[in-house]
Amino acid sequence: MKTLISILGAGNYRETIYQFEGIKEKTDYVLSIIEKAVNPDEIIIIGTDKSRWELADKKVKNYQKILIPFGKNYNEFWKIFETLTALDVESKDIYLDLTHGFRSIPIFISTVMNFFEKVKNAHIKGIYYGMFEVESDIKPVVDLMPILEINRWIDGYTIFKEYGDSRKISSLLYEKLSSLPAEERKELSALNSLPKVLEKSSKAFGFTALQMYEKSLRDIVDVSSKVKEVPNDLKAVEFLIDEINKISDDFKNIEKEWEKQLKLAKIYFDKNRYSQSLTTLREALLTYILEENEIDWKDTKKRENILGNLISEDIENLKKNKQPVFFPKDLLQLIDSVRELRNKTNHGFIGRNSKEEEIKKAVEKLEDYLNKAQIILKMNKTQIKKMKNFIE
């Protein structure tokens, strides 16, 4: 369903010739020409009690009248927001006319459009402005959709930056590429594969699949290096590519697998993915022991069974106030602390003694464990290498 939303002010609108999508017409109210081009199912006109409602009544046959305050203060802006967000726009195609908007209302309305998209699943199809100010006999009606598109790219980049999720930008890129003519899309062949590798990267990151995640970063860098020129309306993707290049370079410069896993654990923590951070930290500790002893760190039997038994035995020694036999004491204590916190989080903090304060403490503990791991793993390299015979 198409909904055309227009803002009506109190100005003295003068007749001029407007042109929009092949339609040329002399009018003092640009909504009349936009209505013909869009052919909406319904029209909503927003204005104050001082707006030129007689003009709307004359030029538009059927419309829904929405009264809002002038927006002179903080409370009035929130009243406008409350009024507009109550509009029935769920899953509809929205076309917006800002031409006769007054003061800051057009800026405010464009923000509401963002709300319609994200919260009410509306589809913004056009944001129009009749350029009465241009020095020509025929005034063009321009589409301001690039403003909304830029906001979408910013949202996608922010989501990636904050949470490591590249699906939004992948979706935007795919949508944009799909809308291009076949010939133009063919010229951007390198970009065409980018949405898929971005999607893979996001899934690998979501599943804590380090090797797949690292490979996907390399794939993104490889694809982006083949892109010779990015069109203006896709320029925003360059910010994402630059960020991924930095992350990929960071991993590329790390030789040891346990160091990569430890770095990923820190990345997960910084992006508020605490359970994944904890899981990755635990894996990094096990990988460290095996890799520093030149043992295949992917060997599941040695990771879980042999190391597990040695760790359990040494933890029992600690509980009996005995010195650990196999592991440096500080490393063993860290492994045990991580295990205990991981068990708690894996069970959703369910238990009689679980309180809200525990979540805050858990985050603080995890950050402390990550910092300790950076120090402890570097300090114990010599001692840990003596374990090979016990593990083999």
C-alpha beads as a LAMMPS data file, in Angstrom:
LAMMPS data file: protein, C-alpha beads

392 atoms
391 bonds

1 atom types
1 bond types

-500.0 500.0 xlo xhi
-500.0 500.0 ylo yhi
-500.0 500.0 zlo zhi

Masses

1 110.0

Atoms # bond

1 1 1 0.000 0.000 0.000
2 1 1 1.332 3.437 -0.974
3 1 1 1.117 6.255 1.561
4 1 1 2.055 9.814 0.593
5 1 1 2.887 12.030 3.584
6 1 1 3.196 15.797 3.107
7 1 1 4.007 18.730 5.389
8 1 1 1.918 21.865 5.061
9 1 1 3.148 25.233 6.336
10 1 1 1.626 28.703 6.612
11 1 1 3.637 30.407 3.833
12 1 1 2.433 32.380 0.854
13 1 1 2.840 29.778 -1.855
14 1 1 3.322 31.210 -5.334
15 1 1 2.537 29.545 -8.610
16 1 1 5.422 28.175 -10.618
17 1 1 6.103 25.361 -13.067
18 1 1 7.278 22.183 -11.328
19 1 1 8.654 19.138 -13.124
20 1 1 8.735 15.661 -11.675
21 1 1 9.176 12.269 -13.382
22 1 1 8.017 13.474 -16.788
23 1 1 5.102 15.501 -15.404
24 1 1 5.247 19.276 -15.848
25 1 1 2.619 21.470 -14.230
26 1 1 2.009 25.045 -13.112
27 1 1 0.850 25.049 -9.499
28 1 1 1.262 26.777 -6.155
29 1 1 1.109 23.447 -4.279
30 1 1 3.718 20.886 -5.310
31 1 1 1.858 18.019 -3.626
32 1 1 -0.604 17.972 -6.518
33 1 1 2.128 17.011 -9.027
34 1 1 3.757 14.508 -6.634
35 1 1 0.345 12.873 -6.130
36 1 1 0.008 12.341 -9.887
37 1 1 3.499 10.798 -10.119
38 1 1 3.207 8.523 -7.075
39 1 1 -0.508 7.628 -7.393
40 1 1 -0.858 6.819 -3.668
41 1 1 -3.588 4.801 -1.977
42 1 1 -3.802 7.376 0.795
43 1 1 -2.509 10.861 1.574
44 1 1 -1.598 12.185 5.023
45 1 1 -1.020 15.931 5.441
46 1 1 0.759 17.160 8.569
47 1 1 0.498 20.738 9.769
48 1 1 -0.344 23.131 12.598
49 1 1 -3.548 25.056 13.234
50 1 1 -1.932 27.934 11.264
51 1 1 -1.166 25.873 8.151
52 1 1 -2.775 26.615 4.759
53 1 1 -5.467 23.958 5.061
54 1 1 -7.673 25.769 2.543
55 1 1 -4.959 25.121 -0.069
56 1 1 -4.927 21.422 0.747
57 1 1 -8.732 21.284 0.582
58 1 1 -8.653 22.921 -2.845
59 1 1 -5.835 20.888 -4.401
60 1 1 -6.213 17.462 -2.743
61 1 1 -9.550 15.667 -2.712
62 1 1 -9.144 13.077 0.023
63 1 1 -6.560 13.196 2.781
64 1 1 -6.043 12.516 6.465
65 1 1 -5.378 15.690 8.461
66 1 1 -2.797 15.446 11.250
67 1 1 -2.360 18.418 13.597
68 1 1 0.943 18.914 15.400
69 1 1 2.358 21.694 17.611
70 1 1 4.853 24.219 16.197
71 1 1 7.912 22.563 17.767
72 1 1 8.914 25.588 19.831
73 1 1 10.319 23.626 22.772
74 1 1 11.451 20.239 24.057
75 1 1 7.996 19.030 25.105
76 1 1 6.410 20.018 21.791
77 1 1 8.975 17.984 19.843
78 1 1 8.123 14.916 21.889
79 1 1 4.415 15.591 21.313
80 1 1 5.107 15.701 17.555
81 1 1 7.018 12.435 17.830
82 1 1 4.155 10.809 19.768
83 1 1 1.604 11.971 17.173
84 1 1 3.575 10.859 14.128
85 1 1 4.695 7.500 15.476
86 1 1 1.021 6.666 16.103
87 1 1 0.339 6.815 12.346
88 1 1 -0.637 3.539 10.712
89 1 1 2.365 2.928 8.429
90 1 1 3.124 -0.695 9.316
91 1 1 4.708 -2.452 6.298
92 1 1 3.529 0.288 3.900
93 1 1 5.450 2.041 1.107
94 1 1 6.021 5.618 2.271
95 1 1 6.558 8.677 0.060
96 1 1 7.375 11.945 1.807
97 1 1 6.950 15.517 0.527
98 1 1 9.059 18.046 2.493
99 1 1 8.587 21.009 0.114
100 1 1 6.328 23.165 2.260
101 1 1 7.755 22.131 5.611
102 1 1 8.272 24.842 8.209
103 1 1 11.322 25.604 10.359
104 1 1 12.999 22.458 11.761
105 1 1 10.029 20.152 11.141
106 1 1 11.419 18.636 7.883
107 1 1 14.580 17.561 9.730
108 1 1 12.470 16.118 12.526
109 1 1 10.184 14.299 10.061
110 1 1 13.177 12.706 8.335
111 1 1 14.179 11.283 11.723
112 1 1 10.665 9.892 12.122
113 1 1 11.122 8.173 8.745
114 1 1 14.053 6.336 10.284
115 1 1 11.713 5.214 13.081
116 1 1 9.111 4.055 10.547
117 1 1 11.711 1.884 8.807
118 1 1 13.279 0.318 11.873
119 1 1 10.301 -0.056 14.193
120 1 1 7.232 -0.214 11.944
121 1 1 8.843 -2.067 9.042
122 1 1 7.715 0.638 6.613
123 1 1 9.498 1.014 3.255
124 1 1 10.612 4.561 2.483
125 1 1 10.402 4.903 -1.305
126 1 1 10.929 8.630 -1.838
127 1 1 11.644 11.906 -0.027
128 1 1 10.736 14.821 -2.289
129 1 1 11.467 18.521 -2.326
130 1 1 10.256 21.052 -4.898
131 1 1 13.153 23.462 -5.500
132 1 1 11.311 26.775 -5.837
133 1 1 14.577 28.655 -5.134
134 1 1 16.443 27.607 -8.294
135 1 1 16.959 30.276 -10.938
136 1 1 15.110 28.672 -13.821
137 1 1 11.600 28.843 -15.211
138 1 1 11.009 25.170 -14.478
139 1 1 11.547 24.076 -10.885
140 1 1 12.648 20.460 -10.399
141 1 1 11.242 18.180 -7.720
142 1 1 14.254 16.293 -6.381
143 1 1 14.427 13.032 -4.472
144 1 1 16.361 13.319 -1.198
145 1 1 16.580 9.534 -0.671
146 1 1 20.427 9.667 -0.580
147 1 1 20.102 11.293 2.873
148 1 1 18.213 8.264 4.168
149 1 1 20.535 5.880 2.341
150 1 1 23.565 7.504 3.991
151 1 1 21.900 6.984 7.383
152 1 1 21.346 3.321 6.524
153 1 1 25.034 2.883 5.654
154 1 1 26.003 4.627 8.895
155 1 1 23.698 2.257 10.821
156 1 1 25.265 -0.753 9.093
157 1 1 28.794 0.419 9.788
158 1 1 27.915 1.193 13.422
159 1 1 26.449 -2.290 13.925
160 1 1 29.632 -3.821 12.508
161 1 1 31.864 -1.568 14.599
162 1 1 29.935 -2.207 17.808
163 1 1 29.001 -5.882 17.430
164 1 1 31.058 -7.324 14.564
165 1 1 27.898 -8.007 12.551
166 1 1 28.267 -7.172 8.848
167 1 1 24.854 -8.491 7.730
168 1 1 23.258 -5.035 7.523
169 1 1 25.915 -3.701 5.163
170 1 1 25.858 -6.968 3.216
171 1 1 22.102 -6.559 2.756
172 1 1 22.401 -2.887 1.735
173 1 1 25.136 -3.696 -0.768
174 1 1 23.191 -6.591 -2.274
175 1 1 20.022 -4.473 -2.514
176 1 1 21.901 -1.636 -4.216
177 1 1 23.725 -3.892 -6.666
178 1 1 20.490 -5.730 -7.521
179 1 1 18.812 -2.455 -8.457
180 1 1 21.482 -1.595 -11.049
181 1 1 21.050 -2.326 -14.780
182 1 1 22.703 -5.607 -15.829
183 1 1 25.410 -3.862 -17.854
184 1 1 26.360 -1.529 -15.019
185 1 1 26.382 -4.387 -12.528
186 1 1 28.637 -6.388 -14.822
187 1 1 31.207 -3.591 -14.682
188 1 1 31.206 -3.956 -10.879
189 1 1 31.836 -7.708 -10.984
190 1 1 34.318 -7.642 -8.096
191 1 1 31.765 -5.977 -5.822
192 1 1 29.083 -8.543 -6.666
193 1 1 30.739 -11.249 -4.560
194 1 1 31.247 -8.962 -1.552
195 1 1 27.758 -9.368 0.012
196 1 1 28.235 -13.148 0.193
197 1 1 31.671 -13.020 1.846
198 1 1 30.404 -10.379 4.290
199 1 1 27.546 -12.718 5.185
200 1 1 29.983 -15.621 5.706
201 1 1 32.202 -13.449 7.880
202 1 1 29.281 -12.429 10.064
203 1 1 28.181 -16.047 10.563
204 1 1 31.721 -17.215 11.350
205 1 1 32.069 -14.420 13.901
206 1 1 28.678 -15.278 15.379
207 1 1 29.674 -18.939 15.826
208 1 1 33.144 -18.150 17.234
209 1 1 34.696 -20.003 14.295
210 1 1 38.108 -18.340 14.399
211 1 1 39.713 -20.023 11.400
212 1 1 36.655 -19.467 9.208
213 1 1 36.380 -15.894 10.465
214 1 1 40.035 -15.191 9.730
215 1 1 39.668 -16.715 6.243
216 1 1 36.550 -14.636 5.556
217 1 1 38.482 -11.472 6.461
218 1 1 41.167 -12.434 3.953
219 1 1 38.467 -13.114 1.337
220 1 1 36.938 -9.677 1.919
221 1 1 40.345 -8.027 1.586
222 1 1 41.031 -10.040 -1.575
223 1 1 37.669 -9.123 -3.153
224 1 1 37.953 -5.449 -2.209
225 1 1 41.489 -5.245 -3.659
226 1 1 40.041 -6.140 -7.075
227 1 1 37.536 -3.287 -6.961
228 1 1 38.955 -0.546 -9.176
229 1 1 36.355 2.144 -8.624
230 1 1 33.400 2.327 -6.236
231 1 1 30.327 4.268 -7.456
232 1 1 29.387 7.348 -5.406
233 1 1 26.256 5.756 -3.945
234 1 1 28.334 2.801 -2.681
235 1 1 31.232 4.836 -1.276
236 1 1 30.152 4.103 2.289
237 1 1 31.270 0.476 1.896
238 1 1 34.861 1.737 1.746
239 1 1 34.718 2.570 5.475
240 1 1 33.843 -1.038 6.241
241 1 1 36.578 -2.367 3.958
242 1 1 39.162 -0.118 5.639
243 1 1 38.085 -1.398 9.061
244 1 1 38.231 -5.044 7.934
245 1 1 41.671 -4.447 6.404
246 1 1 42.906 -3.299 9.821
247 1 1 41.463 -6.355 11.598
248 1 1 42.826 -8.702 8.940
249 1 1 46.286 -7.117 9.181
250 1 1 46.214 -7.559 12.968
251 1 1 45.609 -11.299 12.619
252 1 1 48.067 -11.602 9.726
253 1 1 50.882 -10.314 11.922
254 1 1 50.252 -12.898 14.654
255 1 1 52.084 -16.203 14.221
256 1 1 50.859 -18.276 17.161
257 1 1 47.341 -19.665 17.056
258 1 1 46.794 -19.136 20.784
259 1 1 47.642 -15.450 20.374
260 1 1 45.033 -15.155 17.612
261 1 1 42.456 -16.813 19.850
262 1 1 43.364 -14.534 22.740
263 1 1 43.008 -11.503 20.477
264 1 1 39.611 -12.715 19.281
265 1 1 38.524 -13.187 22.905
266 1 1 39.387 -9.529 23.509
267 1 1 37.483 -8.470 20.358
268 1 1 34.410 -10.364 21.541
269 1 1 34.669 -8.691 24.936
270 1 1 34.938 -5.223 23.381
271 1 1 31.798 -5.949 21.359
272 1 1 29.833 -7.038 24.465
273 1 1 29.772 -10.684 23.375
274 1 1 30.826 -11.935 26.778
275 1 1 29.911 -15.629 26.491
276 1 1 31.813 -15.908 23.213
277 1 1 34.743 -14.060 24.751
278 1 1 34.821 -16.496 27.652
279 1 1 34.599 -19.557 25.401
280 1 1 37.393 -18.223 23.168
281 1 1 39.588 -17.409 26.178
282 1 1 39.192 -20.966 27.456
283 1 1 40.175 -22.362 24.029
284 1 1 43.151 -19.984 23.854
285 1 1 44.488 -21.344 27.176
286 1 1 44.312 -24.953 25.949
287 1 1 45.799 -24.055 22.569
288 1 1 48.639 -22.242 24.362
289 1 1 49.630 -25.361 26.316
290 1 1 49.623 -27.612 23.249
291 1 1 51.148 -25.169 20.782
292 1 1 54.030 -24.160 23.061
293 1 1 54.819 -27.869 23.435
294 1 1 54.763 -28.310 19.643
295 1 1 51.758 -30.616 19.852
296 1 1 48.899 -30.452 17.339
297 1 1 46.549 -27.981 19.007
298 1 1 43.615 -29.301 16.932
299 1 1 43.916 -32.786 18.465
300 1 1 40.554 -33.081 20.243
301 1 1 41.606 -36.075 22.349
302 1 1 44.615 -34.266 23.759
303 1 1 42.705 -30.984 24.207
304 1 1 39.729 -32.355 26.062
305 1 1 40.731 -35.702 27.541
306 1 1 44.436 -35.663 28.377
307 1 1 44.674 -31.952 29.226
308 1 1 41.336 -32.151 31.016
309 1 1 42.579 -34.967 33.275
310 1 1 45.875 -33.203 34.008
311 1 1 44.078 -29.956 34.850
312 1 1 41.582 -31.756 37.115
313 1 1 44.402 -33.565 38.927
314 1 1 46.336 -30.347 39.542
315 1 1 43.219 -28.478 40.694
316 1 1 42.674 -31.203 43.280
317 1 1 46.243 -30.657 44.427
318 1 1 45.509 -26.960 44.910
319 1 1 42.375 -27.721 46.914
320 1 1 44.513 -29.920 49.231
321 1 1 47.019 -27.055 49.605
322 1 1 49.561 -29.001 47.570
323 1 1 51.717 -27.617 44.786
324 1 1 50.467 -28.399 41.240
325 1 1 52.470 -31.102 39.478
326 1 1 51.960 -30.229 35.820
327 1 1 51.041 -26.565 35.442
328 1 1 52.406 -23.253 36.710
329 1 1 50.207 -22.254 39.647
330 1 1 49.091 -18.894 38.214
331 1 1 48.120 -20.497 34.874
332 1 1 46.219 -23.283 36.626
333 1 1 44.312 -20.791 38.783
334 1 1 43.395 -18.806 35.676
335 1 1 42.179 -21.948 33.868
336 1 1 40.061 -22.909 36.871
337 1 1 38.598 -19.405 37.238
338 1 1 37.675 -19.312 33.552
339 1 1 36.107 -22.796 33.826
340 1 1 34.030 -21.769 36.828
341 1 1 32.782 -18.547 35.197
342 1 1 32.092 -20.349 31.914
343 1 1 29.974 -22.993 33.661
344 1 1 27.979 -20.252 35.357
345 1 1 27.290 -18.364 32.126
346 1 1 26.554 -21.517 30.116
347 1 1 23.699 -22.226 32.526
348 1 1 22.266 -18.742 32.128
349 1 1 23.151 -17.671 35.691
350 1 1 20.381 -20.012 36.859
351 1 1 20.600 -20.922 40.528
352 1 1 19.378 -19.952 43.964
353 1 1 22.274 -17.644 44.615
354 1 1 22.239 -15.856 41.266
355 1 1 21.577 -12.118 41.468
356 1 1 21.614 -9.233 39.028
357 1 1 24.829 -7.975 40.602
358 1 1 26.487 -11.222 39.498
359 1 1 26.287 -10.228 35.840
360 1 1 28.183 -7.010 36.506
361 1 1 30.772 -8.923 38.537
362 1 1 31.047 -11.568 35.804
363 1 1 31.926 -8.919 33.208
364 1 1 34.524 -7.429 35.554
365 1 1 35.990 -10.891 36.213
366 1 1 36.160 -11.682 32.511
367 1 1 38.004 -8.447 31.787
368 1 1 40.413 -9.261 34.613
369 1 1 40.996 -12.785 33.249
370 1 1 41.732 -11.429 29.766
371 1 1 44.279 -9.011 31.179
372 1 1 45.852 -11.728 33.324
373 1 1 46.068 -14.084 30.346
374 1 1 48.122 -11.530 28.412
375 1 1 50.676 -11.501 31.233
376 1 1 50.600 -15.120 32.461
377 1 1 50.893 -16.765 29.039
378 1 1 53.950 -14.712 28.147
379 1 1 55.606 -15.320 31.531
380 1 1 55.229 -19.122 31.549
381 1 1 56.449 -20.083 28.087
382 1 1 59.643 -21.736 29.350
383 1 1 57.979 -23.703 32.135
384 1 1 54.997 -24.792 30.041
385 1 1 57.275 -26.354 27.417
386 1 1 58.274 -29.015 29.959
387 1 1 54.813 -30.611 29.755
388 1 1 55.242 -32.387 26.451
389 1 1 55.984 -35.799 27.961
390 1 1 52.913 -35.681 30.194
391 1 1 50.615 -34.817 27.288
392 1 1 52.119 -37.195 24.701

Bonds

1 1 1 2
2 1 2 3
3 1 3 4
4 1 4 5
5 1 5 6
6 1 6 7
7 1 7 8
8 1 8 9
9 1 9 10
10 1 10 11
11 1 11 12
12 1 12 13
13 1 13 14
14 1 14 15
15 1 15 16
16 1 16 17
17 1 17 18
18 1 18 19
19 1 19 20
20 1 20 21
21 1 21 22
22 1 22 23
23 1 23 24
24 1 24 25
25 1 25 26
26 1 26 27
27 1 27 28
28 1 28 29
29 1 29 30
30 1 30 31
31 1 31 32
32 1 32 33
33 1 33 34
34 1 34 35
35 1 35 36
36 1 36 37
37 1 37 38
38 1 38 39
39 1 39 40
40 1 40 41
41 1 41 42
42 1 42 43
43 1 43 44
44 1 44 45
45 1 45 46
46 1 46 47
47 1 47 48
48 1 48 49
49 1 49 50
50 1 50 51
51 1 51 52
52 1 52 53
53 1 53 54
54 1 54 55
55 1 55 56
56 1 56 57
57 1 57 58
58 1 58 59
59 1 59 60
60 1 60 61
61 1 61 62
62 1 62 63
63 1 63 64
64 1 64 65
65 1 65 66
66 1 66 67
67 1 67 68
68 1 68 69
69 1 69 70
70 1 70 71
71 1 71 72
72 1 72 73
73 1 73 74
74 1 74 75
75 1 75 76
76 1 76 77
77 1 77 78
78 1 78 79
79 1 79 80
80 1 80 81
81 1 81 82
82 1 82 83
83 1 83 84
84 1 84 85
85 1 85 86
86 1 86 87
87 1 87 88
88 1 88 89
89 1 89 90
90 1 90 91
91 1 91 92
92 1 92 93
93 1 93 94
94 1 94 95
95 1 95 96
96 1 96 97
97 1 97 98
98 1 98 99
99 1 99 100
100 1 100 101
101 1 101 102
102 1 102 103
103 1 103 104
104 1 104 105
105 1 105 106
106 1 106 107
107 1 107 108
108 1 108 109
109 1 109 110
110 1 110 111
111 1 111 112
112 1 112 113
113 1 113 114
114 1 114 115
115 1 115 116
116 1 116 117
117 1 117 118
118 1 118 119
119 1 119 120
120 1 120 121
121 1 121 122
122 1 122 123
123 1 123 124
124 1 124 125
125 1 125 126
126 1 126 127
127 1 127 128
128 1 128 129
129 1 129 130
130 1 130 131
131 1 131 132
132 1 132 133
133 1 133 134
134 1 134 135
135 1 135 136
136 1 136 137
137 1 137 138
138 1 138 139
139 1 139 140
140 1 140 141
141 1 141 142
142 1 142 143
143 1 143 144
144 1 144 145
145 1 145 146
146 1 146 147
147 1 147 148
148 1 148 149
149 1 149 150
150 1 150 151
151 1 151 152
152 1 152 153
153 1 153 154
154 1 154 155
155 1 155 156
156 1 156 157
157 1 157 158
158 1 158 159
159 1 159 160
160 1 160 161
161 1 161 162
162 1 162 163
163 1 163 164
164 1 164 165
165 1 165 166
166 1 166 167
167 1 167 168
168 1 168 169
169 1 169 170
170 1 170 171
171 1 171 172
172 1 172 173
173 1 173 174
174 1 174 175
175 1 175 176
176 1 176 177
177 1 177 178
178 1 178 179
179 1 179 180
180 1 180 181
181 1 181 182
182 1 182 183
183 1 183 184
184 1 184 185
185 1 185 186
186 1 186 187
187 1 187 188
188 1 188 189
189 1 189 190
190 1 190 191
191 1 191 192
192 1 192 193
193 1 193 194
194 1 194 195
195 1 195 196
196 1 196 197
197 1 197 198
198 1 198 199
199 1 199 200
200 1 200 201
201 1 201 202
202 1 202 203
203 1 203 204
204 1 204 205
205 1 205 206
206 1 206 207
207 1 207 208
208 1 208 209
209 1 209 210
210 1 210 211
211 1 211 212
212 1 212 213
213 1 213 214
214 1 214 215
215 1 215 216
216 1 216 217
217 1 217 218
218 1 218 219
219 1 219 220
220 1 220 221
221 1 221 222
222 1 222 223
223 1 223 224
224 1 224 225
225 1 225 226
226 1 226 227
227 1 227 228
228 1 228 229
229 1 229 230
230 1 230 231
231 1 231 232
232 1 232 233
233 1 233 234
234 1 234 235
235 1 235 236
236 1 236 237
237 1 237 238
238 1 238 239
239 1 239 240
240 1 240 241
241 1 241 242
242 1 242 243
243 1 243 244
244 1 244 245
245 1 245 246
246 1 246 247
247 1 247 248
248 1 248 249
249 1 249 250
250 1 250 251
251 1 251 252
252 1 252 253
253 1 253 254
254 1 254 255
255 1 255 256
256 1 256 257
257 1 257 258
258 1 258 259
259 1 259 260
260 1 260 261
261 1 261 262
262 1 262 263
263 1 263 264
264 1 264 265
265 1 265 266
266 1 266 267
267 1 267 268
268 1 268 269
269 1 269 270
270 1 270 271
271 1 271 272
272 1 272 273
273 1 273 274
274 1 274 275
275 1 275 276
276 1 276 277
277 1 277 278
278 1 278 279
279 1 279 280
280 1 280 281
281 1 281 282
282 1 282 283
283 1 283 284
284 1 284 285
285 1 285 286
286 1 286 287
287 1 287 288
288 1 288 289
289 1 289 290
290 1 290 291
291 1 291 292
292 1 292 293
293 1 293 294
294 1 294 295
295 1 295 296
296 1 296 297
297 1 297 298
298 1 298 299
299 1 299 300
300 1 300 301
301 1 301 302
302 1 302 303
303 1 303 304
304 1 304 305
305 1 305 306
306 1 306 307
307 1 307 308
308 1 308 309
309 1 309 310
310 1 310 311
311 1 311 312
312 1 312 313
313 1 313 314
314 1 314 315
315 1 315 316
316 1 316 317
317 1 317 318
318 1 318 319
319 1 319 320
320 1 320 321
321 1 321 322
322 1 322 323
323 1 323 324
324 1 324 325
325 1 325 326
326 1 326 327
327 1 327 328
328 1 328 329
329 1 329 330
330 1 330 331
331 1 331 332
332 1 332 333
333 1 333 334
334 1 334 335
335 1 335 336
336 1 336 337
337 1 337 338
338 1 338 339
339 1 339 340
340 1 340 341
341 1 341 342
342 1 342 343
343 1 343 344
344 1 344 345
345 1 345 346
346 1 346 347
347 1 347 348
348 1 348 349
349 1 349 350
350 1 350 351
351 1 351 352
352 1 352 353
353 1 353 354
354 1 354 355
355 1 355 356
356 1 356 357
357 1 357 358
358 1 358 359
359 1 359 360
360 1 360 361
361 1 361 362
362 1 362 363
363 1 363 364
364 1 364 365
365 1 365 366
366 1 366 367
367 1 367 368
368 1 368 369
369 1 369 370
370 1 370 371
371 1 371 372
372 1 372 373
373 1 373 374
374 1 374 375
375 1 375 376
376 1 376 377
377 1 377 378
378 1 378 379
379 1 379 380
380 1 380 381
381 1 381 382
382 1 382 383
383 1 383 384
384 1 384 385
385 1 385 386
386 1 386 387
387 1 387 388
388 1 388 389
389 1 389 390
390 1 390 391
391 1 391 392
